[in-house]
Amino acid sequence: MILVTAPIDAPLRGTLQPAGDKSISHRALIMATLASGQSRIADLLDSEDVHATASACRQLGARIEVEDGVLQVTGTGESGLSAPAGVLDMGNSGTAMRLFSGVLAAQDFNSELIGDESLSRRPMRRIVEPLTRMGARIETTDSGTAPLRITGRPGLQGLDFDLPVASAQVKSCLLLAGLYATGITRVAEPQLSRDHTERMLPVFGVPLQPGCGVQGGSRLTAADIRVPADISSAAFFICAAAMIPGSDVTLRNVGINPSRDGILRFMQAAGADVEALNRRMFGQEPVADIRVRYSEDIRGADIPEEWIPSLIDELPIIMALAAVIPGTTRIRGAAELRVKESDRLAVMAQGLARLGVALQEYEDGIDIDGGQLGIPQDELNDGAHVDGAGDHRCAMSFCILGQLAPAQLRVGGCSHIGTSYPGFSRHLQQLGGQVAPAGGGHD
Ligand code: S3P
């Protein structure tokens, strides 16, 4: 799918609530499935990735109904999962595939997890190796990718595991497997990755053991969860308002968990005018309304390596912002970007270079010198083309950047925006942005 943007002729203005948090939505559904009793989940993200998780939960025996917009999930209890009738299709979602693997490795039935083309390229040894050390049996392709054929094995052994790279998906996979293992399963990370699993387990009645551990045999009981708006989705409008002169945008109910708030720290370092107002808690998760006003003081800034896990998913939109603000933005220690839904360093570097942005790509990062965007001479008539490469976050980043391009920008590879943010174009239009599907209609 192609989205076409046009040069914006007025500032972005307005208030909206961005899409629900994807990470929290997956975890709420999975834990509610493992819990005994009926959980209620409000403001669950209604996106393709979360649908994949919900249908896997149903295949494993959960009953899921919607009442007044709130999901009612009747769980099976931890040991009540039933063997799925067919393969479990995780679609585009790395989180779904890695978290379910931890649960399914410990069951008394076999399962097979598949994904789309992008997910089938992503590395799975990072979960298969530690799970195997716990006693799991999981077959991958020769290159360590999905499909994953899991031979269920009740009676896993607890594990103390040092993650080589901070990863919330691997950490959460092992903690979920640890619920079924003997003794305590503990995970240590070089830097803290998002800690939604650790915050949510106690809400479902499972206390966290010191040093990020869970006690095997713990039972989950139903809970009520309210899902905040996703800071990773809000980031597109935070950056858009910060780059478009005169803008003033407020994003409501956005999760500002300290393990996810690197974008706010970066914006402050870059001299943007960003405020977190009305700070409060949705259960264990802090939220705020984020107000962004355009400021002429914004400049490129270096991102310290230790911030990377807290803004990993925001790096594509930060790269887009860096392309149009004065000064240099340097990103290092971000090699993980190469194994996301696409190679995000390569996809962003390629698109930005097409628009005349001065940059230097490294194995684990990029330097970007911001300035004016250009359009290749031969594309001036029908608009420039950039390719989001089927990666939702790169595609949305280019759509934001297109607001400041000197001519129409045709953003290809937009068909996966619905994995995390189905209402993205509508929200951008609502704030005054210029975006529409090629050929008209709605995305
Ligand atoms: C996620 C963790 C991160 C992130 C992904 C969602 C999660 O991945 O990039 O979009 O929900 O746990 P890694 O764990 O691979 O860093």
Residues whose N, C-alpha, C, O or C-beta is under 5 A from the ligand:
A	BS01	S3P	S23 T95 A166 S167 A168 Q169 V170 I312 D313
